[in-house]
């Protein structure tokens, strides 16, 4: 599963706006838009995103 797909699934389940997700996960409110437009994240960024999603799901 791609990181964008993981993000999209998380956004659907949580109802969180994409800009808030990007800001909270990696301090970049344009993250999701840029990924949807073809941006390839660095491995470190992917790790931060996956950690953020896991932490949020654990809290729920």
Buried (B, 14 or more C-beta within 10 A) or exposed (E): EEBBEBBBEBBEEBEBEBBEBBBBBBEBBEBBEEBEEEEEBEEEBBEBBBEBBEEBEEEE
